[in-house]
Amino acid sequence: MRTLTTPEFTQIVDDLYLEADDDVVGLWEVVKLVGDQVGEGGAIQGACLSVVQALMNRGLLAGDPPFHGGEWEPWPNQDTQYVSDRIRREWERLGHTPSIPDIVWFGRPSLGASTSR
């Protein structure tokens, strides 16, 4: 398994950030885009968490998947280290690579609880 190149990393972050203009973005999408570049394996988690941190540094918020009650709701604690640690713990508890309904979705602050997917 290889690591993401800087251009690949930047492209993934840019694409997901732009997607968030219209809707929330699931962790599963991060996993898919990173996996398409580097392949599946244990190190994919670290690359995904780096992408998550970059998205949050651009202003996206982490929140519950919209399948929990039908709406996307930002988490109260938006500290990037807290979010990364929470994702890591929940990913390990899953026992598999996150898929569509799993763990976390990201959105713009203006979306709040008004977006469902």
Backbone as CSV, one residue per row, in Angstrom:
resi,resn,N_x,N_y,N_z,CA_x,CA_y,CA_z,C_x,C_y,C_z
1,MET,0.845,-1.183,0.000,0.000,0.000,0.000,0.887,1.243,0.000
2,ARG,0.502,2.204,-0.782,1.274,3.436,-0.857,0.526,4.572,-0.156
3,THR,1.180,5.684,0.011,0.546,6.849,0.627,0.061,7.794,-0.472
4,LEU,-0.817,8.690,-0.085,-1.301,9.698,-1.020,-0.183,10.668,-1.373
5,THR,-0.113,11.032,-2.627,0.791,12.112,-3.009,0.133,13.435,-2.628
6,THR,0.913,14.485,-2.571,0.346,15.801,-2.239,-0.730,16.213,-3.238
7,PRO,-0.518,16.060,-4.554,-1.592,16.419,-5.487,-2.862,15.574,-5.297
8,GLU,-2.705,14.285,-5.020,-3.875,13.430,-4.778,-4.630,13.884,-3.529
9,PHE,-3.899,14.146,-2.468,-4.498,14.605,-1.219,-5.269,15.905,-1.458
10,THR,-4.629,16.853,-2.119,-5.249,18.151,-2.380,-6.498,17.991,-3.235
11,GLN,-6.445,17.131,-4.235,-7.605,16.919,-5.111,-8.779,16.329,-4.331
12,ILE,-8.508,15.351,-3.481,-9.572,14.741,-2.676,-10.208,15.790,-1.768
13,VAL,-9.393,16.560,-1.078,-9.918,17.595,-0.171,-10.729,18.616,-0.964
14,ASP,-10.189,19.081,-2.083,-10.900,20.060,-2.911,-12.240,19.518,-3.394
15,ASP,-12.253,18.291,-3.893,-13.490,17.698,-4.416,-14.554,17.564,-3.331
16,LEU,-14.159,17.072,-2.167,-15.121,16.893,-1.083,-15.613,18.232,-0.540
17,TYR,-14.717,19.189,-0.458,-15.110,20.521,0.018,-16.130,21.149,-0.933
18,LEU,-15.906,21.006,-2.223,-16.855,21.540,-3.207,-18.191,20.803,-3.145
19,GLU,-18.149,19.498,-2.942,-19.385,18.727,-2.814,-20.221,19.233,-1.645
20,ALA,-19.558,19.677,-0.595,-20.260,20.171,0.589,-21.002,21.483,0.331
21,ASP,-20.798,22.090,-0.834,-21.599,23.265,-1.210,-23.071,22.892,-1.322
22,ASP,-23.328,21.646,-1.731,-24.693,21.217,-2.020,-25.290,20.273,-0.995
23,ASP,-24.456,19.542,-0.279,-24.975,18.496,0.598,-23.897,18.088,1.599
24,VAL,-24.279,17.274,2.561,-23.304,16.744,3.500,-22.503,15.633,2.831
25,VAL,-21.296,15.404,3.348,-20.337,14.456,2.783,-20.043,13.396,3.837
26,GLY,-20.264,12.150,3.494,-20.044,11.075,4.445,-18.594,10.619,4.523
27,LEU,-18.218,10.115,5.691,-16.892,9.531,5.853,-16.656,8.447,4.810
28,TRP,-17.707,7.730,4.445,-17.581,6.670,3.438,-17.031,7.214,2.124
29,GLU,-17.362,8.478,1.800,-16.852,9.077,0.568,-15.347,9.346,0.674
30,VAL,-14.928,9.792,1.851,-13.499,9.990,2.097,-12.784,8.650,1.935
31,VAL,-13.319,7.619,2.550,-12.724,6.282,2.497,-12.634,5.795,1.055
32,LYS,-13.689,5.995,0.277,-13.689,5.535,-1.111,-12.635,6.270,-1.935
33,LEU,-12.596,7.590,-1.824,-11.636,8.359,-2.622,-10.191,8.044,-2.239
34,VAL,-9.931,7.928,-0.948,-8.576,7.584,-0.499,-8.237,6.158,-0.938
35,GLY,-9.173,5.239,-0.738,-8.942,3.847,-1.130,-8.704,3.676,-2.616
36,ASP,-9.401,4.472,-3.432,-9.188,4.416,-4.885,-7.752,4.784,-5.249
37,GLN,-7.137,5.631,-4.461,-5.767,6.078,-4.746,-4.703,5.157,-4.151
38,VAL,-4.927,4.704,-2.926,-3.864,3.978,-2.224,-4.146,2.498,-2.033
39,GLY,-5.348,2.051,-2.310,-5.704,0.667,-2.070,-6.237,0.479,-0.662
40,GLU,-6.790,-0.678,-0.420,-7.346,-0.981,0.900,-6.235,-1.458,1.843
41,GLY,-6.436,-1.255,3.117,-5.462,-1.724,4.093,-5.479,-0.888,5.346
42,GLY,-4.657,-1.260,6.300,-4.628,-0.611,7.599,-4.276,0.853,7.571
43,ALA,-3.392,1.284,6.676,-2.951,2.672,6.662,-3.974,3.622,6.061
44,ILE,-5.057,3.090,5.508,-6.075,3.958,4.919,-6.698,4.864,5.981
45,GLN,-6.818,4.362,7.199,-7.428,5.154,8.268,-6.663,6.455,8.507
46,GLY,-5.356,6.385,8.590,-4.551,7.578,8.826,-4.709,8.608,7.719
47,ALA,-4.719,8.147,6.463,-4.904,9.063,5.339,-6.285,9.692,5.376
48,CYS,-7.295,8.904,5.720,-8.659,9.438,5.813,-8.762,10.485,6.917
49,LEU,-8.132,10.227,8.038,-8.180,11.196,9.135,-7.463,12.492,8.764
50,SER,-6.424,12.400,7.964,-5.750,13.615,7.482,-6.672,14.420,6.577
51,VAL,-7.420,13.737,5.722,-8.389,14.421,4.864,-9.477,15.070,5.711
52,VAL,-9.975,14.348,6.705,-10.994,14.892,7.608,-10.492,16.169,8.277
53,GLN,-9.274,16.137,8.779,-8.721,17.322,9.440,-8.615,18.494,8.476
54,ALA,-8.210,18.220,7.236,-8.114,19.290,6.234,-9.491,19.877,5.926
55,LEU,-10.507,19.029,5.824,-11.866,19.522,5.577,-12.355,20.389,6.730
56,MET,-12.073,19.956,7.939,-12.485,20.734,9.110,-11.703,22.044,9.194
57,ASN,-10.443,22.018,8.820,-9.647,23.252,8.812,-10.187,24.252,7.798
58,ARG,-10.896,23.770,6.793,-11.539,24.652,5.810,-12.914,25.120,6.273
59,GLY,-13.374,24.601,7.404,-14.636,25.089,7.956,-15.791,24.121,7.971
60,LEU,-15.595,22.887,7.472,-16.690,21.927,7.546,-16.839,21.426,8.979
61,LEU,-18.065,21.076,9.328,-18.371,20.561,10.658,-18.642,19.064,10.582
62,ALA,-18.256,18.358,11.634,-18.546,16.931,11.756,-19.896,16.770,12.430
63,GLY,-20.651,15.769,11.989,-21.957,15.551,12.600,-22.454,14.136,12.422
64,ASP,-23.571,13.870,13.092,-24.182,12.548,13.005,-24.624,12.259,11.579
65,PRO,-24.519,10.993,11.169,-25.045,10.638,9.856,-26.517,11.029,9.770
66,PRO,-26.966,11.483,8.600,-28.353,11.941,8.485,-29.370,10.827,8.656
67,PHE,-28.914,9.585,8.750,-29.820,8.465,8.926,-30.297,8.331,10.369
68,HIS,-29.637,8.998,11.306,-30.036,8.967,12.716,-31.087,10.047,12.934
69,GLY,-32.326,9.702,12.750,-33.389,10.671,12.939,-33.722,11.446,11.677
70,GLY,-33.033,11.157,10.567,-33.367,11.758,9.291,-32.713,13.084,8.981
71,GLU,-31.970,13.662,9.899,-31.341,14.951,9.641,-29.880,14.919,10.056
72,TRP,-29.097,15.760,9.405,-27.698,15.904,9.776,-27.617,16.907,10.911
73,GLU,-26.990,16.503,11.998,-26.860,17.347,13.181,-25.385,17.450,13.553
74,PRO,-24.803,18.666,13.530,-23.388,18.800,13.906,-23.137,18.344,15.346
75,TRP,-21.983,17.767,15.567,-21.577,17.387,16.915,-21.281,18.643,17.720
76,PRO,-21.522,18.612,19.024,-21.235,19.794,19.855,-19.748,20.159,19.884
77,ASN,-18.865,19.162,19.894,-17.424,19.419,19.974,-16.823,19.305,18.574
78,GLN,-16.355,20.429,18.038,-15.793,20.471,16.695,-14.260,20.586,16.694
79,ASP,-13.639,20.332,17.825,-12.180,20.327,17.885,-11.666,19.210,16.978
80,THR,-10.754,19.536,16.063,-10.308,18.536,15.090,-9.657,17.319,15.737
81,GLN,-8.932,17.506,16.812,-8.313,16.362,17.483,-9.382,15.477,18.123
82,TYR,-10.378,16.092,18.749,-11.485,15.334,19.339,-12.196,14.524,18.251
83,VAL,-12.512,15.186,17.129,-13.227,14.514,16.043,-12.385,13.360,15.494
84,SER,-11.097,13.580,15.267,-10.215,12.513,14.771,-10.176,11.339,15.736
85,ASP,-10.038,11.629,17.023,-9.995,10.558,18.023,-11.310,9.789,18.066
86,ARG,-12.426,10.517,17.978,-13.741,9.871,18.004,-13.912,8.969,16.783
87,ILE,-13.540,9.470,15.616,-13.643,8.664,14.398,-12.779,7.411,14.520
88,ARG,-11.557,7.574,14.990,-10.641,6.433,15.152,-11.261,5.375,16.085
89,ARG,-11.785,5.808,17.214,-12.394,4.861,18.170,-13.602,4.149,17.558
90,GLU,-14.479,4.922,16.922,-15.691,4.326,16.363,-15.364,3.419,15.178
91,TRP,-14.353,3.777,14.396,-13.915,2.955,13.260,-13.419,1.609,13.781
92,GLU,-12.606,1.643,14.830,-12.079,0.407,15.407,-13.210,-0.465,15.959
93,ARG,-14.218,0.154,16.566,-15.360,-0.605,17.087,-16.184,-1.235,15.972
94,LEU,-16.247,-0.577,14.816,-16.997,-1.113,13.678,-16.462,-2.479,13.262
95,GLY,-15.133,-2.583,13.240,-14.517,-3.827,12.810,-14.456,-3.982,11.301
96,HIS,-14.831,-2.950,10.563,-14.745,-2.962,9.101,-14.594,-1.527,8.610
97,THR,-14.287,-1.384,7.348,-14.156,-0.066,6.753,-15.520,0.622,6.767
98,PRO,-15.582,1.876,7.183,-16.881,2.579,7.231,-17.579,2.602,5.875
99,SER,-18.890,2.418,5.928,-19.708,2.512,4.730,-20.741,3.635,4.924
100,ILE,-21.710,3.713,4.066,-22.599,4.868,4.006,-23.189,5.296,5.353
101,PRO,-23.769,4.432,6.142,-24.420,4.956,7.355,-23.498,5.145,8.564
102,ASP,-22.204,4.930,8.391,-21.306,4.832,9.542,-20.644,6.146,9.967
103,ILE,-20.588,6.341,11.247,-19.755,7.247,12.044,-20.054,8.729,11.894
104,VAL,-19.735,9.337,10.749,-19.751,10.800,10.682,-19.959,11.286,9.253
105,TRP,-20.614,12.435,9.157,-20.760,13.151,7.895,-20.329,14.590,8.145
106,PHE,-19.934,15.284,7.088,-19.409,16.648,7.207,-20.249,17.608,6.381
107,GLY,-20.460,18.802,6.946,-21.244,19.797,6.228,-20.851,21.201,6.612
108,ARG,-21.401,22.122,5.894,-21.171,23.538,6.169,-22.018,23.965,7.362
109,PRO,-21.543,24.951,8.118,-22.306,25.414,9.283,-23.732,25.842,8.934
110,SER,-23.942,26.356,7.745,-25.274,26.826,7.347,-26.286,25.701,7.153
111,LEU,-25.797,24.451,7.000,-26.713,23.343,6.790,-27.442,22.954,8.068
112,GLY,-26.710,22.926,9.173,-27.323,22.577,10.452,-28.176,21.349,10.354
113,ALA,-29.299,21.353,11.040,-30.182,20.188,11.082,-31.201,20.216,9.954
114,SER,-30.950,20.986,8.922,-31.942,21.098,7.856,-31.636,20.232,6.648
115,THR,-30.583,19.451,6.691,-30.192,18.662,5.528,-30.409,17.192,5.798
116,SER,-31.098,16.540,4.914,-31.179,15.084,4.957,-30.713,14.565,3.616
117,ARG,-30.272,13.322,3.625,-29.709,12.763,2.394,-30.255,11.399,2.148
